[in-house]
Amino acid sequence: MLDRLTFYTPCMRLTKAELLAIETAARAVLPRGARVMLFGSRTDDARRGGDIDLLIEPPKPVDASLAVDLSTRLAARLYRLLGERRIDIVVAAASEADDRLIVREARRQATELVRT
């Protein structure tokens, strides 16, 4: 399993334990077909520190309430697996355009970690 994750993540600063925790949490919480992508400073090997920024793309559009529920449940699961860390989660359906700057930037620089 970890070899497959390494294949998808050639340039980033996450440990194998962090990758495994993200995959485990995503498969437990997110709907089938969702994608989890890393963006932000952790995608740049030349930088140091930084929080874990995740873009979640459910396969179908979700309303605001479900987006909050998914991100909260994923964060809670990650905290249990990794301990408390700075984790930012953005939810944007893959099938819909999204004008939010954070979503545009995340999609531009994202590295896919997991597809549920």
Phi, psi and omega in degrees: 000316182292329177297320179295319179296318179299323179300319181283346190232067184289338186222093179189167181244076171228143176281166176298324178296319178294318178299314180296319178297318179296316179295315180299313180295317181297315181293332180280332191248321190272154179292156178301135180093356178286150176247142176242124183232143176269138174217178179087201188296335181289349176273356182249108182296340182279345182267168180234154176067203178099154178278174177265113180258121182239134172256124178254125177243096174295154183291338180234156177302145177233147177282172184300321181296316179290324177299317178295317180299313180297314182292323179293315180295321179294315179299316180299317180295319179295321177298320179294323183278326187249348191085168182292127177219167175280111180231124176250132182235128177243134179247127177209123182298135181296330186274001182235143172291148180221120185276355181295133181304317181300322180289316179300314180293319179299315180294327182292322187248006188291147172242120181291133178254316188215144168234117185282000000 
